[in-house]
Amino acid sequence: MSSGEPRRSYWRWGKKDFYPESSFENLSSYRKAVAQTLPRLKDRLLARSSDAQELIECRKESENEMKKCLTWWDLIWLSFGNVVGSGIFSITGLEAHNHAGPAIVVAYAISGFSAMLSALCYTEFSVEIPVAGGSFSFLRIELGDFVAFTAAGNLLLEAVVGAAGLGRAWSSYFASIVKNDPDFLRIRAASLPEGFNMLDPLAVFVLLATCAFAMSGTRRTSILNWLSSILTSLVIVVIIVIGFLHSNTHNLRPFFPYGPKGVFQAASVVYWSYTGFDLVATMAEETKNPARDIPIGLVGSMSMITVVYCLMSLALVMMQKYTEIDINAPYSVAFQSIGMKWAKYVVSIVALKGMTTSLMVGSLGQARYITQIGRAHMIPPWFALVHPKTGTPINGALLVTILGAVFCFFSSLDVLSSVFSFSTLFIFMLMAVALLVRRYYVALDTPKGDHLRFLAFLFIIIASSIGIAAFWNLSDGWVGYAVCGVILFLGTLGMQLVPQRRSAKIWGVPFVPWVPSISIAMNIFLIGSLGADAFWRFFVCFGAMIVYYLLAGLHATYDVAHQTNEAVVAEEGKAADAASSAS
């Protein structure tokens, strides 16, 4: 926009604001675009973005800049506030009782290790490409437009389902405080199917209220978050100390009552308690010093959270025998058993606070994902607009919140959780693949032989990881997954012998390719532990994403890419004409 043009209103609703691309000018142009679906799909499958495209060109779509107002201190507590929610207070008892026993602490350590590997991958990308798109932008640069779209669809699904799940959990906890009945404040609709028949207006209100606060300003939200998170951490310390003071080591026997499979099954479920740190990567565009602040914020917060989770789970199983743990309110009942009935209210209030900050920080990060996806025109660019006063992407935040409110009004928590876990683990796996591609493949620089060897070893790593997960879940013998483990080791060793074509400029993941290879294997392994229902729900959602992409997203991104190329060629032609005239 030139200085002579009047500033356009942020609140605008014209067709050009949603679908400005040439393919959508009229019905005739759209028919022509649809007729070219196959060649356009081929073009987009091979297309990759660049660091400069994501950092400079895409940001112009937002019209206004986000405000650089965050430090490493803000990022640590944004991660803590978003990750430490209701999961540790609810899932811990369920998995300790049903699958892991006292080894629940091992399950949390395994999940924490896997989450840390993913956090390392996010950190390297975020430092070098500090943009609001997070994993979407990183995947678009390294794996191309189509893979980035699949990530975008899963990010939107994760954002909506995550917000809806937290909203339902918030209303359950609040109702339990009031009347010891999680469905007390819900409305039963007998005409709707089971799992969708408990209407939850309170969850909708909580989602709208937290989103409104997050939209008012990033800095304001961050300050409130770290103040409340520090208070929560102090209460958690008190819970851990009291738990250990009233512990009994006899409760730790047997330590592995359900064997290794029970531990890993529990690890795949409690992993949900670690999700949310990736949203901190989307705050990179608003970070004052990304090279320093992001590594401290991400790695520091995940280390702290892993230690807290392990200590809290250990305190629970030392306080009470795993067979006697209440699966619905584990900490409250455990404290009541030692005569501290007031603990029920303390735990519930801390859990409510944790879910509230998770919703607030989640609204911040999810809106920034949506912003970058809109900047790429994979969804209408109207969602990429940044408000000139608040410096926040209000339209993107509203999209996630409204869809989340619809979901949480109808859907139960168990229906939402499995879809959420699958999407999260899938994206984390893709991020590890993208890091390997970034290190080993540079267009026009990597020799063909090295490129083919890299692809072969990458295929071996992914295939052997799938094999380990399949044998673990389908066979009682150890030979199959042991053989796949050896193949995984050899594939990673082979990749290490391929020369890396790019090194990290500022901050890099150590021990590449071993760290991303193990991350790929662990995320695939945890996906394989989710159960058949999660797969069916995921593939139904994925099918809907592909339909949208073929009907809209493909043509919009194709137009933008080729219009940009034409503009560059035209500018180069003008420059050449000017040079020849001057001579």
Legacy VTK file of the C-alpha trace (Angstrom):
# vtk DataFile Version 3.0
C-alpha trace
ASCII
DATASET POLYDATA
POINTS 583 float
0.000 0.000 0.000
1.501 3.331 -1.012
1.589 6.331 1.321
-0.967 8.174 -0.840
-3.606 5.442 -0.529
-6.057 5.552 2.387
-5.519 2.832 5.000
-7.972 -0.011 4.521
-10.184 -0.986 7.429
-9.139 -4.101 9.337
-12.761 -5.226 9.515
-13.557 -5.844 5.873
-15.514 -8.670 4.290
-15.213 -8.380 0.505
-14.727 -11.353 -1.806
-11.255 -10.070 -2.738
-10.242 -10.238 0.926
-11.026 -13.949 1.063
-10.259 -15.173 -2.473
-8.229 -12.528 -4.348
-6.571 -15.065 -6.685
-7.321 -15.118 -10.430
-8.765 -18.654 -10.290
-11.672 -17.346 -8.221
-12.532 -14.204 -10.231
-15.658 -15.795 -11.679
-17.248 -19.179 -12.338
-15.558 -19.526 -15.724
-12.044 -18.962 -14.343
-12.731 -21.405 -11.498
-13.841 -24.089 -13.988
-10.618 -23.607 -15.952
-8.612 -23.896 -12.756
-10.359 -27.110 -11.708
-9.752 -28.567 -15.177
-6.018 -28.039 -14.600
-6.018 -29.753 -11.209
-3.566 -32.537 -12.115
-0.800 -30.368 -13.651
-1.231 -27.827 -10.865
-0.985 -30.582 -8.254
2.233 -31.822 -9.877
3.608 -28.274 -9.784
2.773 -27.838 -6.086
4.077 -31.274 -5.088
7.538 -30.261 -6.305
7.449 -26.642 -5.092
9.374 -25.545 -2.007
9.409 -22.202 -0.245
12.546 -20.417 0.987
13.724 -18.749 4.186
13.394 -15.320 2.560
9.911 -16.077 1.219
8.615 -16.994 4.680
10.461 -14.235 6.534
9.878 -11.312 4.163
7.384 -11.856 1.338
4.680 -13.734 3.252
4.675 -11.216 6.097
3.527 -8.477 3.717
0.122 -10.189 3.558
-0.550 -9.217 7.177
-0.298 -5.468 6.330
0.758 -4.691 9.928
3.714 -6.008 11.936
3.475 -8.041 15.118
5.203 -6.359 18.067
8.587 -7.675 19.242
7.918 -7.761 22.975
8.976 -11.196 24.302
12.176 -12.376 26.033
13.454 -15.811 27.107
11.690 -15.316 30.458
8.349 -14.867 28.676
8.962 -17.910 26.465
9.813 -20.201 29.385
6.590 -19.357 31.173
4.492 -19.320 27.995
5.646 -22.885 27.419
5.092 -23.831 31.071
1.662 -22.171 31.135
0.561 -23.884 27.932
1.915 -27.361 28.671
1.148 -27.783 32.389
-2.632 -28.071 32.308
-5.076 -30.720 33.440
-3.183 -33.711 32.037
-0.855 -34.305 34.976
-3.802 -34.191 37.417
-6.087 -36.574 35.495
-4.183 -38.833 33.097
-1.525 -39.781 35.683
-3.924 -41.708 37.903
-5.670 -43.416 34.988
-2.441 -44.705 33.435
-0.816 -45.638 36.741
-3.881 -47.688 37.683
-4.533 -49.351 34.310
-1.217 -49.660 32.464
2.027 -48.660 34.189
1.678 -48.979 37.964
4.551 -47.278 39.836
6.477 -47.236 36.529
4.266 -44.289 35.513
7.327 -42.182 36.359
9.236 -44.085 33.624
6.363 -43.451 31.192
6.603 -39.715 31.886
10.388 -39.825 31.447
10.029 -41.603 28.070
7.417 -39.129 26.843
9.482 -36.221 28.142
12.567 -37.500 26.303
10.581 -37.787 23.072
9.133 -34.304 23.537
12.623 -32.907 24.202
13.921 -34.363 20.926
11.084 -32.641 19.075
11.749 -29.402 20.976
15.385 -29.488 19.807
14.248 -29.786 16.170
11.832 -26.868 16.619
14.548 -24.766 18.243
17.010 -25.001 15.343
14.340 -23.972 12.838
12.904 -21.201 15.023
16.289 -19.579 15.559
17.106 -19.486 11.845
13.572 -18.743 10.602
11.888 -16.634 13.332
8.440 -16.428 11.788
4.898 -16.931 13.104
4.271 -20.065 11.034
6.296 -22.417 13.219
6.255 -25.975 11.879
4.087 -24.993 8.903
6.754 -22.625 7.562
9.591 -25.022 8.362
7.910 -27.896 6.507
6.995 -25.668 3.557
10.654 -24.742 3.115
12.098 -28.253 3.428
9.360 -30.679 2.331
7.322 -28.549 -0.051
3.880 -27.031 -0.407
1.803 -30.214 -0.342
3.399 -31.637 2.819
3.077 -28.192 4.392
-0.630 -28.226 3.569
-1.082 -31.615 5.247
0.683 -30.089 8.262
-1.525 -26.998 8.028
-4.655 -29.134 8.078
-3.372 -31.070 11.075
-2.317 -27.879 12.843
-5.818 -26.464 12.395
-7.301 -29.775 13.561
-4.918 -29.841 16.537
-5.742 -26.241 17.411
-9.503 -26.737 17.246
-9.565 -30.113 18.985
-7.024 -29.012 21.613
-9.040 -25.918 22.477
-12.279 -27.919 22.555
-10.740 -30.631 24.757
-9.396 -28.099 27.247
-12.747 -26.323 27.314
-14.546 -29.581 28.165
-11.937 -30.467 30.805
-12.303 -26.999 32.390
-16.064 -27.340 32.757
-15.657 -30.892 34.169
-13.267 -29.712 36.888
-15.412 -26.724 37.776
-18.554 -28.858 37.989
-16.718 -31.383 40.190
-15.854 -28.618 42.652
-19.477 -27.446 42.783
-21.261 -30.808 43.018
-18.741 -33.633 42.580
-20.331 -34.423 39.202
-18.366 -33.540 36.013
-21.583 -33.396 33.935
-23.499 -31.261 36.433
-23.400 -28.099 34.268
-24.027 -29.850 30.939
-27.304 -30.299 29.089
-28.220 -33.819 27.956
-29.648 -34.038 24.414
-31.251 -37.465 24.106
-31.682 -37.174 20.327
-27.907 -36.960 19.680
-25.545 -40.002 19.558
-23.454 -41.055 22.568
-20.292 -38.986 22.898
-21.979 -35.953 21.327
-25.104 -35.648 23.474
-23.787 -33.688 26.490
-24.015 -30.019 25.483
-21.530 -27.765 27.268
-22.310 -24.002 27.206
-19.803 -23.269 30.028
-16.917 -24.632 27.920
-17.949 -22.343 25.065
-17.956 -19.307 27.374
-14.479 -20.146 28.744
-13.050 -20.480 25.223
-14.487 -17.134 24.135
-13.316 -15.334 27.288
-9.704 -16.584 27.140
-9.495 -15.861 23.418
-10.719 -12.300 23.957
-7.973 -11.671 26.498
-5.296 -13.201 24.240
-6.404 -11.000 21.330
-6.040 -7.846 23.447
-2.225 -8.007 23.346
0.677 -10.463 23.449
2.665 -8.701 26.163
-0.337 -8.349 28.473
-1.164 -12.042 28.082
2.450 -13.045 28.704
2.694 -11.063 31.955
-0.527 -12.535 33.333
0.616 -15.998 32.269
4.022 -15.930 33.951
2.651 -14.453 37.169
-0.009 -17.151 37.454
2.410 -19.901 36.310
4.930 -19.006 39.013
2.121 -19.275 41.592
1.122 -22.663 40.128
4.701 -23.934 40.268
4.888 -23.031 43.977
1.681 -24.981 44.674
3.051 -27.951 42.684
6.214 -27.882 44.825
4.014 -28.037 47.933
2.095 -31.010 46.472
5.363 -32.846 45.709
6.855 -32.150 49.155
3.707 -33.295 51.015
3.541 -36.370 48.784
7.100 -37.405 49.589
6.677 -36.689 53.315
3.727 -39.120 53.398
5.274 -41.683 51.042
5.694 -45.419 51.547
8.305 -47.212 49.450
6.320 -50.485 49.754
3.780 -48.932 47.371
6.424 -49.124 44.617
6.329 -52.939 44.578
5.958 -54.400 42.019
7.422 -51.544 39.974
6.448 -52.981 36.548
3.167 -54.809 37.230
2.046 -54.633 33.587
5.471 -55.109 31.996
7.232 -52.931 29.389
4.193 -52.844 27.083
2.119 -51.251 29.805
4.770 -48.571 30.322
4.943 -47.674 26.629
1.160 -47.710 26.303
0.995 -45.279 29.209
3.761 -43.171 27.623
1.716 -42.762 24.430
-1.224 -41.455 26.480
0.629 -39.199 28.947
2.432 -37.620 25.972
-0.634 -35.374 25.742
0.556 -33.761 28.971
3.667 -32.501 27.133
1.981 -31.072 24.048
1.880 -27.328 23.563
5.567 -26.404 23.620
5.528 -26.171 19.804
3.253 -23.145 20.053
6.161 -21.216 21.577
7.958 -21.579 18.218
5.149 -19.550 16.632
6.036 -16.647 18.939
9.473 -16.273 17.292
8.280 -13.330 15.181
7.499 -11.445 18.403
10.725 -12.394 20.210
13.306 -9.646 20.744
16.408 -11.850 20.355
15.413 -15.207 18.776
19.001 -16.565 18.641
19.316 -16.352 22.436
15.759 -16.406 23.741
14.250 -19.352 21.825
16.817 -22.031 22.850
16.608 -20.931 26.479
12.810 -20.701 26.365
12.088 -24.020 24.640
14.811 -26.310 25.985
14.737 -24.741 29.454
10.966 -25.047 29.831
10.822 -28.656 28.575
13.604 -29.712 30.968
11.752 -28.101 33.881
8.394 -29.609 32.901
9.816 -33.139 32.528
11.344 -33.006 36.027
8.078 -31.658 37.507
5.979 -34.397 35.857
8.297 -37.196 36.976
8.354 -35.940 40.575
4.574 -35.467 40.696
3.848 -38.940 39.321
6.391 -40.519 41.691
4.851 -38.709 44.662
1.415 -40.090 43.742
2.433 -43.760 43.458
4.512 -43.538 46.668
1.587 -42.033 48.567
-0.959 -44.623 47.483
-0.806 -48.160 46.069
-1.386 -48.047 42.311
-4.344 -50.452 42.591
-6.074 -48.031 44.997
-5.533 -44.850 42.957
-8.771 -43.161 41.916
-8.699 -42.842 38.121
-10.956 -39.759 38.063
-9.423 -37.640 40.844
-6.096 -39.315 41.741
-4.401 -36.518 43.680
-7.504 -35.366 45.518
-8.346 -38.884 46.754
-4.705 -39.618 47.612
-4.475 -36.522 49.808
-7.833 -37.317 51.402
-6.468 -40.762 52.313
-3.777 -39.094 54.434
-6.294 -36.762 56.114
-5.894 -33.674 53.902
-9.401 -33.203 52.525
-8.669 -29.571 51.609
-6.258 -30.848 48.959
-9.195 -31.646 46.676
-9.924 -27.953 46.289
-6.261 -26.949 45.950
-5.658 -29.518 43.210
-8.853 -28.551 41.378
-8.048 -24.820 41.530
-4.476 -25.421 40.274
-5.813 -27.625 37.475
-8.387 -24.966 36.520
-5.690 -22.314 36.480
-3.458 -24.553 34.356
-6.217 -25.138 31.830
-7.062 -21.424 31.725
-3.478 -20.409 30.913
-3.233 -23.285 28.416
-6.290 -21.925 26.632
-4.905 -18.393 26.714
-1.404 -19.268 25.458
-2.883 -21.788 23.033
-5.011 -19.035 21.537
-1.850 -16.953 21.044
0.125 -19.697 19.316
-2.677 -21.241 17.287
-3.671 -17.865 15.852
-0.093 -17.397 14.633
-0.147 -20.748 12.869
-3.343 -19.654 11.136
-1.740 -16.315 10.235
1.147 -17.898 8.336
-1.138 -20.430 6.637
-3.258 -17.471 5.497
-0.150 -15.613 4.329
0.592 -18.597 2.065
-3.036 -18.443 0.744
-3.701 -22.070 1.732
-6.673 -20.615 3.555
-8.119 -17.173 2.732
-5.534 -14.395 3.380
-8.160 -12.528 5.418
-7.024 -14.753 8.313
-3.453 -13.434 7.947
-4.342 -9.833 8.815
-2.714 -8.355 11.931
-4.670 -5.710 13.820
-2.872 -2.326 13.720
-3.526 -1.472 17.387
-3.174 -4.761 19.246
-0.490 -6.197 16.940
-2.283 -9.571 17.123
-3.950 -11.717 14.412
-7.532 -11.340 15.603
-9.114 -13.034 12.572
-6.943 -16.128 12.974
-7.748 -16.330 16.676
-11.474 -16.075 15.976
-11.329 -18.908 13.423
-9.786 -21.354 15.915
-11.972 -20.227 18.824
-15.295 -20.365 16.991
-14.578 -23.809 15.524
-13.307 -25.000 18.915
-16.448 -23.668 20.591
-18.648 -25.651 18.172
-16.655 -28.841 18.816
-16.564 -28.488 22.600
-20.291 -27.725 22.756
-21.087 -31.211 21.412
-18.063 -33.571 21.650
-16.886 -35.519 24.699
-13.253 -35.452 25.839
-12.399 -39.052 24.868
-13.557 -38.457 21.276
-11.319 -35.372 21.033
-8.158 -36.655 22.736
-7.204 -39.462 20.332
-7.459 -37.221 17.249
-5.392 -34.554 19.002
-2.583 -36.980 19.904
-2.354 -38.410 16.385
-2.103 -34.965 14.744
0.521 -33.763 17.222
2.765 -36.817 16.897
2.417 -36.803 13.097
3.652 -33.197 12.874
6.504 -33.845 15.315
7.615 -36.763 13.128
7.524 -34.567 9.999
9.605 -31.912 11.781
12.386 -34.428 12.462
12.305 -35.470 8.782
12.466 -31.799 7.745
15.528 -31.220 9.923
17.343 -34.107 8.219
16.386 -32.716 4.794
17.643 -29.258 5.784
21.026 -30.620 6.860
21.571 -33.089 3.985
19.865 -31.605 0.913
20.471 -28.195 -0.648
19.046 -27.655 -4.142
21.685 -27.241 -6.867
24.433 -28.056 -4.360
23.897 -31.651 -3.229
25.387 -34.183 -5.720
22.862 -36.632 -7.149
24.646 -39.622 -5.614
24.568 -38.109 -2.115
20.920 -37.143 -2.605
19.922 -40.695 -3.555
21.886 -42.205 -0.658
20.244 -39.770 1.749
16.750 -40.656 0.475
17.519 -44.379 0.732
18.696 -44.100 4.354
15.742 -41.849 5.230
13.386 -44.491 3.810
15.139 -47.173 5.896
14.784 -45.067 9.070
11.045 -44.445 8.527
10.265 -48.010 7.393
12.155 -49.616 10.291
10.408 -47.249 12.739
7.035 -48.358 11.381
8.209 -51.977 11.673
9.161 -51.542 15.332
5.745 -50.044 16.126
3.913 -52.779 14.181
5.786 -55.702 15.776
5.468 -54.197 19.245
1.700 -53.919 18.940
0.921 -57.060 16.916
3.388 -59.660 18.218
4.371 -61.012 21.642
7.827 -62.014 20.411
10.854 -59.751 20.514
12.688 -60.905 17.376
10.746 -58.750 14.886
11.170 -55.403 16.586
14.740 -56.256 17.583
15.600 -56.819 13.903
13.861 -53.556 12.955
15.807 -51.782 15.703
19.097 -53.030 14.226
17.988 -51.869 10.753
17.103 -48.452 12.217
20.575 -48.229 13.764
22.283 -49.197 10.504
20.152 -46.752 8.490
21.076 -43.901 10.828
24.745 -44.945 10.766
24.631 -44.990 6.961
23.142 -41.497 6.892
25.927 -40.253 9.144
28.404 -41.272 6.428
26.637 -39.031 3.886
28.179 -35.511 3.886
25.956 -32.809 5.367
25.437 -29.949 2.908
24.381 -27.348 5.447
25.280 -26.626 9.070
23.303 -24.635 11.617
24.199 -20.938 11.433
23.329 -19.939 14.996
22.087 -22.852 17.137
21.987 -26.456 15.990
20.596 -29.797 17.119
23.499 -31.934 18.411
24.315 -35.438 17.161
22.597 -35.235 13.772
21.349 -37.608 12.331
20.939 -39.567 15.584
18.670 -37.151 17.454
16.137 -36.616 14.611
16.277 -40.332 13.725
15.376 -41.338 17.294
12.672 -38.632 17.296
11.141 -40.119 14.118
11.174 -43.612 15.646
9.655 -42.517 18.973
6.871 -40.458 17.404
5.911 -43.280 15.012
6.066 -45.729 17.924
3.727 -43.587 20.021
1.348 -43.141 17.052
1.206 -46.914 16.748
0.135 -47.174 20.391
-2.958 -44.984 20.013
-5.418 -47.634 18.840
-7.586 -48.185 15.759
-10.207 -45.522 16.586
-7.586 -42.771 16.500
-6.465 -43.916 13.043
-10.005 -43.939 11.629
-10.842 -40.504 13.037
-7.550 -39.107 11.766
-8.016 -40.449 8.223
-11.591 -39.144 8.025
-10.345 -35.664 8.971
-7.380 -36.021 6.604
-9.734 -36.925 3.734
-11.742 -33.755 4.346
-8.495 -31.716 4.249
-7.532 -33.180 0.856
-10.958 -32.367 -0.602
-10.572 -28.728 0.478
-7.041 -28.582 -0.927
-8.084 -29.898 -4.352
-11.064 -27.536 -4.551
-9.505 -24.340 -3.148
-6.079 -24.380 -1.510
-4.254 -25.857 -4.512
-5.520 -23.218 -6.956
-4.943 -20.299 -4.601
-1.318 -21.254 -3.867
-0.659 -22.017 -7.552
-1.901 -18.561 -8.573
0.133 -16.799 -5.892
3.324 -18.674 -6.778
3.040 -17.986 -10.505
1.916 -14.384 -10.088
4.971 -13.835 -7.872
7.230 -15.405 -10.496
5.703 -13.267 -13.243
6.194 -10.136 -11.133
9.849 -11.020 -10.567
10.400 -11.601 -14.303
8.685 -8.303 -15.109
10.864 -6.412 -12.612
13.984 -8.036 -14.047
12.862 -7.039 -17.553
12.330 -3.413 -16.476
15.760 -3.357 -14.867
17.356 -4.729 -18.043
15.547 -2.148 -20.226
16.656 0.660 -17.911
20.244 -0.546 -18.050
20.253 -0.763 -21.849
18.701 2.718 -22.159
21.346 4.172 -19.843
24.101 2.630 -21.914
LINES 1 584
583 0 1 2 3 4 5 6 7 8 9 10 11 12 13 14 15 16 17 18 19 20 21 22 23 24 25 26 27 28 29 30 31 32 33 34 35 36 37 38 39 40 41 42 43 44 45 46 47 48 49 50 51 52 53 54 55 56 57 58 59 60 61 62 63 64 65 66 67 68 69 70 71 72 73 74 75 76 77 78 79 80 81 82 83 84 85 86 87 88 89 90 91 92 93 94 95 96 97 98 99 100 101 102 103 104 105 106 107 108 109 110 111 112 113 114 115 116 117 118 119 120 121 122 123 124 125 126 127 128 129 130 131 132 133 134 135 136 137 138 139 140 141 142 143 144 145 146 147 148 149 150 151 152 153 154 155 156 157 158 159 160 161 162 163 164 165 166 167 168 169 170 171 172 173 174 175 176 177 178 179 180 181 182 183 184 185 186 187 188 189 190 191 192 193 194 195 196 197 198 199 200 201 202 203 204 205 206 207 208 209 210 211 212 213 214 215 216 217 218 219 220 221 222 223 224 225 226 227 228 229 230 231 232 233 234 235 236 237 238 239 240 241 242 243 244 245 246 247 248 249 250 251 252 253 254 255 256 257 258 259 260 261 262 263 264 265 266 267 268 269 270 271 272 273 274 275 276 277 278 279 280 281 282 283 284 285 286 287 288 289 290 291 292 293 294 295 296 297 298 299 300 301 302 303 304 305 306 307 308 309 310 311 312 313 314 315 316 317 318 319 320 321 322 323 324 325 326 327 328 329 330 331 332 333 334 335 336 337 338 339 340 341 342 343 344 345 346 347 348 349 350 351 352 353 354 355 356 357 358 359 360 361 362 363 364 365 366 367 368 369 370 371 372 373 374 375 376 377 378 379 380 381 382 383 384 385 386 387 388 389 390 391 392 393 394 395 396 397 398 399 400 401 402 403 404 405 406 407 408 409 410 411 412 413 414 415 416 417 418 419 420 421 422 423 424 425 426 427 428 429 430 431 432 433 434 435 436 437 438 439 440 441 442 443 444 445 446 447 448 449 450 451 452 453 454 455 456 457 458 459 460 461 462 463 464 465 466 467 468 469 470 471 472 473 474 475 476 477 478 479 480 481 482 483 484 485 486 487 488 489 490 491 492 493 494 495 496 497 498 499 500 501 502 503 504 505 506 507 508 509 510 511 512 513 514 515 516 517 518 519 520 521 522 523 524 525 526 527 528 529 530 531 532 533 534 535 536 537 538 539 540 541 542 543 544 545 546 547 548 549 550 551 552 553 554 555 556 557 558 559 560 561 562 563 564 565 566 567 568 569 570 571 572 573 574 575 576 577 578 579 580 581 582
